[in-house]
Amino acid sequence: MFLGKVVGTVWATRKDEELVGMKFQVVKHIGLDYKLKDTFVIAVDTVQAGVGDVVLVCSGSSARQTVQTKNKPVDAVIMAVVDTLDVTDK
């Protein structure tokens, strides 16, 4: 899993029928300081995240373990909207 920030939406009206009804978001990786990194993924949104939300993303075969993505051709899924981070830096 990794932390990311939703920075955009992918609109795809023609897609594999296994993906019909799914919303795709552009998610940039972020660090614990909330700074954006240069890398990004396209992730299926299962929690109604919006642009600007900090999210928890799961990738790889684990992305196909949610109710909405089970056995679908998905490589990344937004599975939580993060309210806050509580990090101790010693």
Secondary structure as UniProt FT lines:
FT   STRAND          2..10
FT   HELIX           17..19
FT   TURN            20..21
FT   STRAND          23..30
FT   TURN            32..33
FT   STRAND          36..45
FT   TURN            51..52
FT   STRAND          54..59
FT   HELIX           60..65
FT   TURN            67..71
FT   STRAND          76..81
//
